[in-house]
Amino acid sequence: MARLQPYFPKNHGRERAEDRRVLSGIIFVNRNGLRRRDGLGEYGPAKAL
């Protein structure tokens, strides 16, 4: 995660979803061939995936 940290967007006043959780959700969706909106809620909002 430390190597990926520079590529994550900065917080500009709004609270953001946890980067590690969102990244895990992206990997889950891609591995299983799902659409973003079909991702599990525990990975954060579908817009973030």
C-alpha positions as CSV (number, residue, x, y, z in Angstrom):
1,M,0.0,0.0,0.0
2,A,2.9,2.4,0.7
3,R,4.0,2.1,-2.9
4,L,0.5,2.8,-4.2
5,Q,-0.2,5.8,-1.8
6,P,1.1,8.5,-4.2
7,Y,-1.5,7.4,-6.8
8,F,-4.5,7.8,-4.6
9,P,-6.4,11.1,-4.8
10,K,-6.1,13.7,-2.1
11,N,-8.9,14.5,0.3
12,H,-10.3,17.9,-0.6
13,G,-12.8,18.5,2.2
14,R,-15.1,15.6,1.6
15,E,-14.7,12.4,3.5
16,R,-13.5,9.6,1.2
17,A,-13.9,5.9,1.4
18,E,-10.9,4.0,2.8
19,D,-8.4,3.4,0.0
20,R,-7.5,-0.2,0.9
21,R,-11.2,-1.2,1.1
22,V,-12.0,0.4,-2.3
23,L,-8.9,-1.2,-4.0
24,S,-9.9,-4.6,-2.6
25,G,-13.4,-4.0,-4.0
26,I,-12.0,-3.2,-7.5
27,I,-10.0,-6.3,-7.5
28,F,-13.0,-8.4,-6.3
29,V,-15.2,-7.0,-9.1
30,N,-12.6,-7.5,-11.8
31,R,-11.7,-11.1,-10.7
32,N,-15.3,-12.1,-10.7
33,G,-16.4,-10.4,-13.9
34,L,-19.0,-8.3,-12.1
35,R,-20.4,-4.8,-12.8
36,R,-19.5,-2.1,-10.4
37,R,-23.0,-1.9,-9.0
38,D,-22.9,-5.7,-8.3
39,G,-19.9,-5.3,-5.9
40,L,-20.5,-6.0,-2.3
41,G,-21.5,-3.1,-0.1
42,E,-18.6,-3.8,2.3
43,Y,-16.2,-2.5,-0.3
44,G,-17.7,1.0,-0.3
45,P,-20.1,2.8,-2.6
46,A,-20.4,1.5,-6.2
47,K,-19.3,4.9,-7.5
48,A,-15.9,4.4,-5.8
49,L,-15.4,1.1,-7.5
